[in-house]
């Protein structure tokens, strides 16, 4: 049996295991281990297994994952999301669809302490959805704005997606974090424009909130100042070259714990729950990385990535045509697979193809993360939609999916802009690292 | 019993994480304010990272926190779900058993050769021991989940 054929069979086996409810991490471990066994024997398979597991769990760069998760968990439990939302509302609430725009802004700000779309949508959704319901917002606009805003958590640093991408491709975590900032802000603006357009077309869908005086705005903003200071210090510290990403994550987590305790926003029990939640999520993410690191050497041995590259370039579509084909694959996979799973499964296959076509590896990371974000709000999986549903149980799923459709279009516009103008992603990392 | 044991290990993992946060944050302050960086901090981070992840793994597994693609759960029916739950855990147990055995062997090797980290000279064998421990404790958790899946399935059929 040729290596490539074995690779194709392995991928089919992987999908079979995923359909049979196997956790993504274990599915990759199983296929990677048994595949290597078939190609190189049990001894090699065992050697790959222990070497890759050890090197992943002892990778000191990866510690940013639990630290940033802790930062987000503590901020969430301490109720800091309320302050972010109130501050955003004070500034944009008086516009058409102002509450929905405030939700998106709140999501964008919370994304700067959280690497997860789900956590962002859930945290802001709990605060924003009841407010929008109270003011008579249409359920489609309200839930759509929160589900779409939540996706910013995966793009605006610190992003779990970028950390995994960096480890898989050996790119710089700091550079990727910086590359996510402007595209994240671009999507935030596009989401707010979308909300405004919806509210102009149907003023009852998103009525204006009350206008606030400058004094009231500054007062509302001051309540979110401590968390904003943490964001500026940790993310700004990476940009200024003062901190490494690991240091920024530790400083951010330590400060947010101190602030939460100082403001009596969290007690020892709350902190401990946040810590336990953090180590649980971290173990899950590390195991996904272990699975990917066992599977990917096997796939490389089968020569499948090279064969895939030859096939894709053999269509003669040119570099942008091939890129679009790859992105369409992501859109299809996004309908069935979780974002993290999709990332670790596809990047090792597509990354050599895309960089071989001359595209920038950091820019591709941003593009992939945005396409994966789109998968988080498209049916039938649409993880963020399910999360929003838990906070808005009276809203039918179909209404939420209808509500996110305009935001999906906004993401497509954002993606097209980033593809056409790569500097949107590359300006900050290039200005920082040269 | 299993929950208590995994929670106890996760508690140690949590303590490890808090130590790391404090250590790295203090290291930054010492470097910038007192010009006295903590020597070999990366090695400490590496070592405690292993403890954080491997001691939390059994808790993560027992809580069912591993990400799954569950979109086709309904489509595969109760027998498909039972087959999947048993097959996936049985195969996982097989791979984890080999990983445990390899980690244990590696621990014995590094202990025998006295392998140590470059800067601080910290022994390497405890890391392999932690790896073996975390994976080994996860195996019975998965086995219990197979039994639980069987019990649930037949309870539903009754």
Interface residues (C-beta under 8 A of the other chain):
Chain A: X17 X18 X19 X20 X21 X22 X23 X24 X25 X26 X27 X29 X30 X33 X34 X45 X46 X47 X49 X50 X53 X54 X57 X58 X59 X60 X62 X63 X66 X67 X70 X242 X243 X246 X247 X249 X250 X251 X253 X254 X255 X257 X272 X275 X276 X278 X279 X280 X281 X282 X283 X284 X286 X287 X288 X336 X337 X338 X340 X341 X380 X381
Chain B: X7 X10 X11 X13 X14 X17 X18 X20 X21 X22 X23 X24 X25 X27 X28 X32 X42 X45 X46 X47 X49 X50 X52 X53 X54 X55 X56 X57 X59 X60 X63 X65 X66 X67 X68 X69 X70 X71 X72 X73 X76 X80 X81 X83 X84 X85 X87 X88 X91 X92 X95 X98 X99 X101 X102 X103 X106 X127 X128 X131
